[in-house]
Amino acid sequence: MTAASSCWELAASVQRGERSARAIAEVALAEAGKKQARFRPFIRLTPELAREEAGRVDQLIAQGQKPPLAGVPFAVKDLLDVRGLPTTGGSPAFADRVPGEDATVVRRMVGAGAVCIGKLNMHECAYGFTGENPHFGDCRNPWDEQRIPGGSSSGSAVAVALDLCPLTIGSDSGGSIRLPAALCGVVGLKPTYGRISRAGGIPLSWTLDHLGPFARSAEDVASMLQVMAGHDPADESSSKRGVPDYRAELEKPVKGLRIGRPRDAFFRNVDPEVLAAVEAALRQLRDLGVTLVDVTLPHLPEVLGAHRAIIFSEASSYYRTVLADRGEKIGDGIRPNLEAGMFIPAVDYLQAQRVRRVVRQAWARLFAQVDCLATPTVPMTAPRFGQQTVPLPSGEMPLVNACLDNSLPFNFSGHPALTIPCGFSAGGLPIGLQLVGRPYDEPTLLRLAHHYQQHTDWHRRRPV
């Protein structure tokens, strides 16, 4: 969409008057329109809103103001509210939900000068991991249309990979930012629980949901997080901790940082091409002065079971009235999952929350020894539509486990987790490296990713 190498440079060109926000928005809308039928990244393009917001940015520039994201196009997963437009959650069940105000993160992006060009496609009700949607069309992987993009934030990853807009917002309750980002070859950040307000939209699981940014580079993710992060009285779970200068932190050295490799769990059953790319990425980081340490992440079996009890219970709690009032409008592939949580005993849900406390305490002791963890984001490249299992060295693995088992532990614990492109398979499919940090230590993850990207070009590659 633009020759600028970062959203910061694109905004700077608008601030200097070299380009207008309106002209940039028109290009973005035109490109999105060309790719929509083929890849289905959007549920709805918003040309009138984009032109209105771009015009306001151009007025601010004429008045001598310089909003930090001036004229940068962005788009939001369609479970976040944008005033005057339906928030569908990817389902006809919410077709009549038209909010009167923006979600907090949308308002902050617009306030920083970014221009919303559309609402992004997603797995229905954010309750799936493939990106298939029977109502708005299946979102397709830009690197191979016969393969899934990952979900549930499928459109968020696809729009960035196709250069339709440099920044998008997604949500992540078990891997829904990191999975599609990895399968589509872009950067995706699930921040610490509470770092970004979730006010204004459709929840799935209150204690697992995170909102976060997608972009091509760690630098752009840092620029976006700078705007999105911070306390919001409208979200009681949002943190009151101060927001650091994420972009300034990028240039700090990485030499001396310690990265833990949980080999016993995350590295033992991985596609050979994925494993080779991840190991090569870790060697690159070691060459930059990072120390690699093999570690064990305790309680993982308990985490997988407890996450299931929590997400099923909390999703059913929210959707109970929706199912009663208009459940027939929810797809057959999603409705049973939303109903299943009604049959989980309260004692199981409470026990899962007790497990969470034990896990956080144990992992805090581990993070006292290392600055972050590194794993494959997923153990394979993008599967084909219709696959139910994935061939891995130990045999066929159910697709749901292959897609989510590496990511959902960190929704459960609330730790920040970032995925960055670290290679491609022989078939030309992206491979992702996941970095997991201490609570509120997004700066370290972004710094590692930024330094890695200064010495590699995986994030610059585009689908043919």
C-alpha positions in Angstrom: 0.0 0.0 0.0 2.9 2.3 0.7 6.6 2.5 0.1 7.1 3.7 3.7 8.9 1.1 5.8 6.9 1.6 8.9 3.7 3.2 10.1 5.8 5.8 11.9 7.3 6.9 8.6 3.9 6.9 6.9 2.6 9.1 9.7 5.7 11.4 9.4 5.0 11.9 5.7 1.5 13.1 6.6 2.7 15.3 9.4 5.2 17.0 7.0 2.4 17.6 4.5 4.0 15.3 1.8 0.9 13.1 1.7 -2.7 13.6 2.8 -4.6 11.3 5.0 -7.4 11.3 2.6 -5.2 10.2 -0.3 -3.8 7.3 1.7 -7.2 6.2 2.8 -8.5 6.1 -0.8 -5.5 3.9 -1.8 -6.1 1.6 1.1 -9.9 1.3 0.4 -9.2 0.6 -3.3 -6.7 -2.1 -2.5 -8.9 -3.7 0.1 -11.8 -3.7 -2.4 -9.6 -5.5 -5.0 -8.6 -8.3 -2.6 -11.9 -8.7 -0.7 -13.6 -11.3 -2.9 -10.6 -13.5 -3.2 -9.4 -13.5 0.5 -12.3 -12.2 2.5 -10.4 -10.3 5.1 -13.2 -7.9 5.8 -16.8 -8.2 7.0 -17.4 -4.6 6.1 -15.3 -1.8 4.5 -16.1 1.6 6.0 -15.3 4.2 3.2 -17.6 7.0 4.6 -16.1 6.7 8.1 -12.5 6.5 6.7 -13.0 9.7 4.6 -14.5 11.5 7.6 -11.6 10.5 9.9 -9.0 11.2 7.2 -10.5 14.7 6.6 -10.3 15.4 10.3 -6.6 14.4 10.3 -5.8 16.6 7.4 -7.5 19.5 9.2 -5.4 18.9 12.3 -2.2 18.9 10.1 -3.3 22.2 8.5 -3.6 23.6 12.0 -0.1 22.6 12.9 -0.9 19.5 15.0 0.9 16.2 14.6 -1.0 13.2 15.9 1.4 10.3 16.2 -0.4 7.9 13.8 -1.5 10.7 11.4 -3.3 9.1 8.4 -2.2 5.5 9.1 -5.0 3.1 7.9 -6.1 0.5 10.4 -8.9 -2.0 10.8 -10.6 -3.8 13.7 -11.8 -7.3 14.3 -15.6 -7.2 14.1 -16.1 -7.9 17.8 -15.0 -4.4 18.7 -17.4 -1.5 18.6 -17.1 1.3 16.0 -19.8 3.9 16.4 -22.8 3.7 14.1 -21.7 0.4 12.5 -22.9 -3.2 13.4 -20.6 -5.2 15.6 -21.4 -8.7 14.4 -18.9 -10.8 16.2 -18.8 -12.7 12.9 -22.4 -13.9 13.5 -25.9 -13.0 12.3 -26.9 -13.2 15.9 -25.5 -9.7 16.4 -26.6 -8.1 13.1 -28.7 -5.6 14.9 -26.0 -4.6 17.5 -25.1 -1.0 16.4 -23.2 0.9 19.2 -23.3 4.6 19.7 -19.7 4.9 20.6 -16.3 3.4 19.8 -14.6 0.8 21.9 -11.8 2.3 24.0 -9.0 1.0 21.8 -10.7 2.2 18.6 -11.2 5.7 20.2 -7.6 5.8 21.2 -6.4 4.8 17.7 -8.6 7.4 16.0 -7.5 10.0 18.6 -3.9 9.3 17.6 -4.8 10.1 14.0 -5.2 6.6 12.6 -8.0 6.1 10.0 -10.4 3.1 10.3 -11.0 1.5 6.9 -13.1 -1.5 8.0 -14.3 -4.3 10.3 -12.4 -7.5 9.9 -13.5 -11.0 9.3 -13.3 -13.6 12.1 -14.2 -17.0 13.2 -17.8 -16.8 14.4 -18.2 -15.5 18.0 -14.3 -15.6 18.2 -14.8 -19.3 19.2 -12.6 -21.1 16.7 -9.1 -21.3 15.2 -9.4 -21.8 11.5 -10.9 -18.5 10.2 -13.8 -20.3 8.5 -17.1 -18.4 8.6 -20.2 -19.7 6.9 -22.0 -16.3 7.2 -19.4 -13.9 5.8 -17.2 -16.2 3.8 -14.1 -18.1 4.8 -11.0 -15.9 5.2 -8.1 -17.4 3.2 -4.4 -17.6 3.7 -2.6 -15.1 1.5 0.3 -17.6 0.9 -2.0 -20.4 -0.3 -5.7 -19.9 -0.7 -6.4 -23.6 0.0 -5.0 -23.2 3.5 -6.5 -21.7 6.6 -5.3 -18.3 7.9 -5.8 -19.3 11.5 -8.3 -17.7 13.8 -10.2 -16.4 15.4 -8.6 -13.1 14.3 -8.2 -14.3 10.7 -9.0 -11.0 8.9 -6.6 -9.1 11.2 -3.6 -11.2 10.0 -4.7 -11.4 6.4 -5.2 -7.7 6.0 -1.7 -7.0 7.2 -0.1 -9.8 5.2 -1.8 -8.4 2.0 -0.6 -4.9 2.8 -4.2 -3.6 2.8 -3.5 -1.7 6.0 -0.3 -1.6 8.1 -2.1 -2.0 11.5 -5.0 -4.1 12.7 -6.5 -5.0 16.1 -7.5 -8.6 17.1 -8.4 -10.5 20.2 -6.8 -13.6 21.8 -8.4 -16.0 24.3 -6.3 -19.0 23.5 -4.1 -18.0 20.6 -6.4 -16.0 18.3 -3.8 -13.3 17.6 -0.6 -15.4 17.6 -2.0 -18.3 15.5 -3.1 -16.3 12.5 -0.1 -14.0 12.7 2.2 -17.0 12.6 0.3 -18.8 9.8 0.2 -15.6 7.7 3.7 -14.4 8.3 3.2 -11.2 10.3 3.8 -10.0 13.9 1.1 -10.3 16.5 1.2 -9.4 20.2 -1.0 -10.7 23.0 -0.1 -8.2 25.8 -0.3 -8.8 29.5 -3.8 -9.3 30.8 -5.0 -5.8 31.8 -2.5 -3.9 29.7 -5.1 -2.9 27.0 -8.7 -2.1 27.8 -11.3 -4.5 26.4 -14.2 -2.1 27.0 -16.6 -1.8 24.0 -17.3 -5.0 22.2 -18.4 -8.6 22.4 -16.5 -10.8 25.0 -15.9 -14.5 24.8 -14.1 -15.2 28.1 -13.7 -12.4 30.6 -10.6 -13.8 32.3 -8.9 -15.1 29.2 -9.7 -12.3 26.6 -6.9 -10.0 25.5 -6.9 -7.4 22.7 -3.7 -6.8 20.8 -2.0 -5.4 17.7 -0.9 -6.9 14.3 1.7 -5.4 12.1 4.6 -6.3 9.9 7.3 -5.3 12.3 8.0 -5.1 16.0 8.5 -1.4 15.6 5.0 -0.9 14.2 3.6 -3.1 17.0 5.4 -0.9 19.5 3.9 2.3 18.0 0.5 0.8 18.1 0.8 -0.5 21.6 1.9 3.0 22.7 -1.5 4.3 21.7 -3.6 1.3 22.9 -2.2 0.7 26.3 -3.2 2.3 29.6 -5.8 2.3 32.3 -9.5 2.6 31.3 -12.1 3.2 34.0 -14.6 1.4 31.7 -12.7 -1.9 32.1 -12.2 -2.8 35.7 -9.5 -5.4 34.8 -7.3 -2.8 33.1 -4.1 -2.0 34.9 -3.2 1.3 36.4 0.5 0.7 35.8 2.3 3.4 33.8 2.8 3.0 30.1 6.5 2.9 29.0 7.9 4.4 25.8 7.8 1.2 23.8 9.6 2.6 20.7 12.4 4.1 22.8 12.9 0.7 24.5 13.5 -1.0 21.1 17.0 0.3 20.7 18.3 -0.9 24.1 20.8 -3.8 23.7 19.8 -7.4 24.0 23.2 -8.7 25.0 23.0 -10.5 28.3 19.3 -11.3 28.1 18.4 -14.9 29.1 15.9 -16.8 26.9 14.5 -20.1 28.3 13.7 -22.9 25.9 11.1 -25.3 27.3 12.3 -28.2 25.2 10.5 -30.9 27.1 7.1 -29.6 26.1 7.2 -27.2 23.1 10.1 -28.6 21.0 9.6 -32.4 21.1 6.8 -32.9 18.6 7.3 -30.2 15.9 7.4 -30.4 12.1 11.1 -30.7 11.1 10.9 -27.5 8.9 9.4 -25.5 11.7 11.8 -26.8 14.3 14.8 -26.0 12.0 13.5 -22.4 11.5 12.9 -21.8 15.2 16.3 -23.2 16.1 18.0 -21.0 13.5 16.2 -18.0 14.9 17.4 -18.8 18.4 21.0 -19.1 17.1 20.6 -15.7 15.5 19.5 -14.2 18.9 22.4 -16.0 20.5 24.8 -14.4 18.0 23.3 -11.0 19.1 24.5 -11.8 22.7 21.5 -13.6 24.2 22.0 -16.6 26.4 19.9 -19.6 25.8 18.9 -21.8 28.7 16.9 -25.0 28.7 14.0 -24.9 31.2 10.9 -26.8 32.2 7.5 -25.1 32.3 5.6 -26.8 35.1 1.9 -27.7 35.3 1.2 -27.7 31.6 -1.2 -30.7 31.6 -3.2 -29.0 34.3 -3.2 -25.7 32.4 -4.7 -27.3 29.3 -7.6 -28.8 31.2 -8.2 -25.7 33.4 -8.2 -23.4 30.3 -11.0 -25.5 28.8 -13.1 -25.3 31.9 -12.8 -21.6 32.1 -13.4 -20.7 28.5 -16.4 -23.0 28.1 -18.0 -21.7 31.4 -17.4 -18.0 30.7 -18.5 -18.2 27.1 -21.7 -19.9 28.1 -22.3 -17.3 30.8 -22.2 -14.5 28.3 -24.0 -16.3 25.5 -26.8 -17.8 27.6 -29.4 -15.2 26.8 -28.2 -15.0 23.2 -28.8 -18.7 22.8 -32.2 -18.4 24.3 -33.3 -15.5 22.3 -31.8 -16.1 18.9 -29.6 -19.2 19.1 -30.8 -20.4 15.7 -28.8 -17.6 14.1 -25.5 -19.0 15.4 -23.8 -21.5 13.2 -24.1 -25.2 13.8 -20.3 -25.5 14.3 -20.3 -22.9 17.1 -23.5 -23.4 19.0 -22.6 -26.7 20.7 -19.4 -25.2 22.2 -21.4 -22.3 23.5 -23.9 -24.6 25.1 -21.3 -27.0 26.5 -20.2 -24.7 29.2 -23.6 -24.9 30.8 -22.9 -28.4 31.8 -19.6 -27.8 33.5 -20.0 -27.9 37.3 -19.2 -24.7 39.3 -16.7 -26.7 41.3 -14.7 -27.5 38.2 -14.7 -23.8 37.2 -13.5 -22.8 40.7 -10.9 -25.5 40.7 -9.6 -24.2 37.4 -9.2 -20.7 38.9 -7.3 -22.3 41.8 -5.0 -24.0 39.3 -4.4 -20.5 37.8 -3.1 -19.2 41.0 -0.7 -22.2 41.5 0.5 -21.8 37.9 1.2 -18.1 38.2 3.2 -18.6 41.4 5.3 -21.4 39.8 5.9 -19.6 36.6 7.0 -16.4 38.5 9.8 -18.5 40.0 10.8 -19.7 36.5 10.8 -16.1 35.2 13.1 -15.1 38.0 15.7 -17.1 36.2 15.1 -16.0 32.6 14.0 -12.8 30.8 11.6 -14.6 28.5 10.7 -18.0 27.0 10.9 -18.9 23.3 8.9 -21.6 21.6 7.5 -22.4 18.1 4.3 -20.4 17.9 2.6 -23.5 16.4 4.3 -26.8 15.6 3.4 -26.8 11.9 2.6 -24.5 8.9 -0.9 -23.6 7.8 -3.1 -26.7 7.3 -5.5 -27.1 4.4 -9.2 -26.3 4.8 -11.0 -29.4 6.0 -8.0 -31.0 7.8 -9.0 -32.5 11.2 -5.5 -33.7 12.2 -1.9 -32.6 11.5 1.0 -35.1 10.8 3.8 -34.5 13.3 6.8 -36.7 14.3 4.8 -38.5 17.0 1.9 -39.2 14.7 -1.4 -37.5 13.8 -2.4 -34.7 16.2 -5.9 -33.3 16.5 -5.9 -29.9 14.7 -7.3 -28.0 17.7 -4.3 -29.2 19.9 -1.8 -28.4 17.2 -3.2 -24.9 16.7 -3.6 -23.9 20.3 -1.5 -25.9 22.8 1.5 -23.7 22.4 -0.4 -20.5 22.9 -3.3 -21.0 25.3 -1.1 -21.5 28.4 -0.2 -17.8 28.3 -3.8 -16.7 28.1 -4.4 -18.8 31.2 -1.5 -17.2 33.0 -1.9 -13.7 31.5 1.8 -13.3 30.4 2.6 -11.2 27.3 3.4 -13.3 24.2 4.6 -12.2 20.8 4.9 -14.0 17.5 7.3 -13.0 14.8 8.0 -14.6 11.4 11.3 -16.6 11.5 11.3 -18.6 8.2 9.4 -20.3 5.5 8.8 -24.0 4.6 10.0 -25.4 1.4 6.4 -25.0 0.2 6.6 -21.2 0.9 4.5 -21.1 4.1 5.4 -18.8 7.0 6.8 -20.1 10.3 6.5 -18.2 13.6 8.6 -17.9 16.7 6.8 -17.1 20.0 8.4 -15.0 22.7 6.8 -15.0 26.2 7.7 -12.4 28.8 7.2 -11.5 32.4 3.9 -9.6 33.2 4.1 -6.1 31.8 7.5 -6.7 30.2 6.3 -6.2 26.6 9.4 -3.9 26.1 11.8 -6.9 26.3 9.7 -9.0 23.9 9.5 -6.1 21.4 13.2 -5.3 21.8 14.2 -8.9 21.1 11.9 -9.0 18.1 13.2 -5.7 16.8 16.8 -6.6 17.0 16.1 -10.0 15.3 14.3 -8.2 12.5 17.2 -5.8 12.0 19.3 -8.9 11.0 16.6 -10.9 9.0 14.1 -10.2 6.3 11.4 -12.7 6.9 8.9 -10.0 8.0 9.5 -8.1 4.7 8.4 -11.0 2.4 5.1 -10.7 0.7 2.8 -13.3 -0.7 2.9 -13.6 -4.5 
